[in-house]
Every structure is written in structure tokens, then in C-alpha cells.
Amino acid sequence: MKLYYTPGACSMAGHILAAEGGLALDLEKVDLKTHRTESGQDFRKLNPKGYVPALTLDDGTLLTENAAILPFLGDKTGLMPDGMARYRALEWIGYIGTELHKNFGPLFGGASDDAKAKAIERIGARLAFVEESLTGDYLLGAKLTAPDAYLFVILRWCAAMGVRVSGRLAAFKSRMESRPGVIKALKAEGLI
Ligand SMILES: N[C@@H](CCC(=O)N[C@@H](CS)C(=O)NCC(=O)O)C(=O)O
């Protein structure tokens, strides 16, 4: 199985899950500006969507979208729960993808200062809900599950983009940073 990733991008969520769950993944870095992979492939031929993450399975099947890749890798690693908790995990992956991740668009792109300020305000409000809900060590309680990896990636972006992260969210970020699988993934992506 190979994960096409860009250092620090949302593809790191799947990378963290694999590292935390002891699942061996091949990794191939993608330059999102040139659309070339580190071995020189045209990434858009491999994944017509042109963005990371993309996961190729051993039989050549291509899987894209965090909403699919994270549950998939969570199932492979035991980090995706069953029963009602599974729907809670999917609920968080949906929230993080659509209410947090997508609101970073203006901050990454060349938006006006006004649009950036509005995005920061929106992200702050969405994060306040996450912080209120985060009553245990992880989103679903005492154990790390798939959406935690995604939330951690988003909190790293906050630090880089001037979005304030404090209290329980800051504690969650530090907790994640001390986990062996997270450290392994950050090192493999050249981020520490
Ligand atoms: N809908 C996709 C979005 C993934 C996404 O936003 N990927 C970003 C990196 S975090 C990317 O590759 N952007 C480059 C581009 O869109 O060309 C998902 O949820 O997996």
C-alpha cells in the first residue's frame, strides 16, 4: 500500500494512523506545485483529482478523500471503532473536513486580509465547539481513533496560520506530539 503525501498536508492524518497502528505503508512525496511525485511520476495521471491524500492498494486500486482513507486505514489498524462510536468517528471526520479544513482555503491561498480575518474567525468558532466536546484525552474518549489524527494536522496548521489554540486543544496537540507514531510520521515527513 502506498500513500501519496505532501509534508504537513492533510495526507499526514492517514500517515499518522498507519504509524500509530503499526501498519507498514510505502510513502511517496508529491510536489503540489509541479504535480510530480518524488520518483518523477505525473501525479495527475495517477490521481486525476490532483490532490493528496491518495492511497494505492497492492492490487493497484486508488482510494482518495480523507473521508474514505481515514476509515479505511482506521479499519486496518484497529483505530476505527465499531457500533455507534464508528458513526461518531465519521461525524468528526466530516466536521473536521468540511467545517475546519475547508475554512483554511483563504489562509493558504492569496485571499484578501479581510477574507483571511473572516476565515480565522470562522475557524475559531468551529474550534470552540471541538474544545467544548473534548472532555477526554481524545475526541472519542480515552483512546486515539481516526479523527484525532486529522484534528492534529489541523491544529498544526492553526499554529502556522495565526489561529489561536489554547486550553484543552493545546493540551490535545501536545498529547499527540508525544505519541511514538506521531513522532515517527513527523520525522518521516521531515517536519521534526
Ligand atoms: N477533498 C479532499 C481534499 C484534500 C486536500 O485539500 N488536499 C490538499 C492538501 S491538504 C491538496 O492536495 N491541495 C492541492 C490542490 O488542491 O491542488 C479530501 O478531503 O481528502
The ligand as a Tripos MOL2 file, in Angstrom:
@<TRIPOS>MOLECULE
LIG
   20    19     1     0     0
SMALL
NO_CHARGES

@<TRIPOS>ATOM
      1 N1        -11.4010   16.5460   -0.6360 N.3       1 LIG1
      2 C1        -10.0430   16.1850   -0.3030 C.3       1 LIG1
      3 C2         -9.2330   17.4710   -0.1370 C.3       1 LIG1
      4 C3         -7.7800   17.1700    0.1080 C.3       1 LIG1
      5 C4         -6.9530   18.4530    0.1390 C.2       1 LIG1
      6 O1         -7.4750   19.5490    0.4230 O.2       1 LIG1
      7 N2         -5.6710   18.2910   -0.1400 N.am      1 LIG1
      8 C5         -4.7640   19.4240   -0.1870 C.3       1 LIG1
      9 C6         -3.6350   19.2680    0.8220 C.3       1 LIG1
     10 S1         -4.2400   19.3480    2.4840 S.3       1 LIG1
     11 C7         -4.1360   19.4670   -1.5710 C.2       1 LIG1
     12 O2         -3.5880   18.4780   -2.0300 O.2       1 LIG1
     13 N3         -4.2420   20.6360   -2.2230 N.am      1 LIG1
     14 C8         -3.6600   20.8390   -3.5180 C.3       1 LIG1
     15 C9         -4.6880   21.0560   -4.5730 C.2       1 LIG1
     16 O3         -5.8930   21.0910   -4.2850 O.co2     1 LIG1
     17 O4         -4.2650   21.2060   -5.7360 O.co2     1 LIG1
     18 C10       -10.0020   15.3380    0.9620 C.2       1 LIG1
     19 O5        -10.8190   15.6110    1.8570 O.co2     1 LIG1
     20 O6         -9.1960   14.4040    1.0610 O.co2     1 LIG1
@<TRIPOS>BOND
     1     1     2 1
     2     2     3 1
     3     2    18 1
     4     3     4 1
     5     4     5 1
     6     5     6 2
     7     5     7 1
     8     7     8 1
     9     8     9 1
    10     8    11 1
    11     9    10 1
    12    11    12 2
    13    11    13 1
    14    13    14 1
    15    14    15 1
    16    15    16 2
    17    15    17 1
    18    18    19 2
    19    18    20 1
@<TRIPOS>SUBSTRUCTURE
     1 LIG1         1 GROUP 0 **** ****
